[in-house]
Amino acid sequence: MTDQAPHPEGDIPGKPTAASRTTLSHIMTGSDTNLLGTVHGGVIMKLVDDAAGAVAGRHSGGPAVTASMDEMVFLEPVRVGDLVHVRAQVNWTGRSSMEVGVRVMAERWNESTPAQQVGSAYLVFAAVDADGKPRPVPPVIPETERDKRRYQEAQIRRTHRLARRRAIRELREKRAAEGIED
Ligand SMILES: CC(C)(COP(=O)(O)OP(=O)(O)OC[C@H]1O[C@@H](n2cnc3c(N)ncnc32)[C@H](O)[C@@H]1OP(=O)(O)O)[C@@H](O)C(=O)NCCC(=O)NCCS
């Protein structure tokens, strides 16, 4: 089920997904808007990074830094007054990295309808020690069927991230070896 490398320090006890799952809620104000009067995407991205960072820190039991953020999707505009809920959980763990999945929900300030999904993102955090070097993380234990699906989907994204990085690095090395400057 996993492509995790073994921890050199020995087995670290796993933690269930639910142990670090969290929700960050925030009411949008006038200072959060773009020129169109809706909420700036960067404001939502900050909340996403904050919520994901809280989850990564809780899961790994210490500091964790954002290594990458991908597939940030904005589905619907968010407006001033909306109550935004940013739900985050660890989907997958490697040796020192964690993929955190984030779902952004908005309760419209002027409607009594259920919260609507307005965005989502996947972030990779690396747990680091006091010197900023990667340190091992506890393996996440997905317990529900939904968490197991998210774990498997995260493995697919991990495979694609690594393959893309490798392919780009190889292309650059090849062009450099051919003496091509850009
Ligand atoms: C993230 C960071 C700690 C990685 O350090 P590194 O020396 O490259 O270490 P590694 O190559 O061993 O990577 C550590 C883990 O992160 C993963 N990782 C590193 N860069 C990644 C990227 N761009 N995307 C996805 N995963 C990444 C690696 O796959 C590895 O995972 P694993 O241990 O589970 O197999 C380092 O690049 C860093 O400190 N970056 C700055 C982070 C930061 O400051 N963020 C806030 C921005 S203001």
The ligand as a Gaussian input file, in Angstrom:
#p B3LYP/6-31G(d) Opt

LIG

0 1
 C       11.628000      21.068000       1.844000
 C       13.105000      20.893000       2.219000
 C       13.230000      20.720000       3.752000
 C       13.613000      19.619000       1.509000
 O       14.961000      19.493000       1.842000
 P       15.954000      18.546000       0.980000
 O       17.306000      18.796000       1.469000
 O       15.642000      18.702000      -0.470000
 O       15.553000      17.124000       1.501000
 P       15.012000      15.838000       0.727000
 O       15.368000      15.820000      -0.710000
 O       15.421000      14.676000       1.582000
 O       13.432000      16.007000       0.837000
 C       12.752000      15.750000       2.036000
 C       11.377000      15.206000       1.701000
 O       10.613000      16.257000       1.102000
 C       10.171000      15.830000      -0.194000
 N       10.251000      16.990000      -1.081000
 C       11.277000      17.856000      -1.204000
 N       10.993000      18.788000      -2.123000
 C        9.757000      18.495000      -2.591000
 C        8.911000      19.081000      -3.571000
 N        9.254000      20.171000      -4.257000
 N        7.721000      18.514000      -3.802000
 C        7.326000      17.430000      -3.100000
 N        8.081000      16.820000      -2.157000
 C        9.285000      17.349000      -1.915000
 C       11.121000      14.735000      -0.610000
 O       10.507000      13.864000      -1.550000
 C       11.390000      14.042000       0.704000
 O       10.285000      13.202000       1.027000
 P       10.489000      11.806000       1.810000
 O       11.532000      12.016000       2.876000
 O        9.157000      11.538000       2.406000
 O       10.884000      10.792000       0.775000
 C       13.978000      22.106000       1.765000
 O       13.951000      22.193000       0.347000
 C       13.512000      23.404000       2.356000
 O       13.807000      23.727000       3.509000
 N       12.749000      24.213000       1.561000
 C       12.243000      25.477000       2.047000
 C       10.906000      25.240000       2.772000
 C       10.314000      26.537000       3.227000
 O       11.001000      27.380000       3.777000
 N        8.985000      26.697000       3.015000
 C        8.314000      27.912000       3.309000
 C        8.472000      28.841000       2.146000
 S        8.510000      30.523000       2.666000

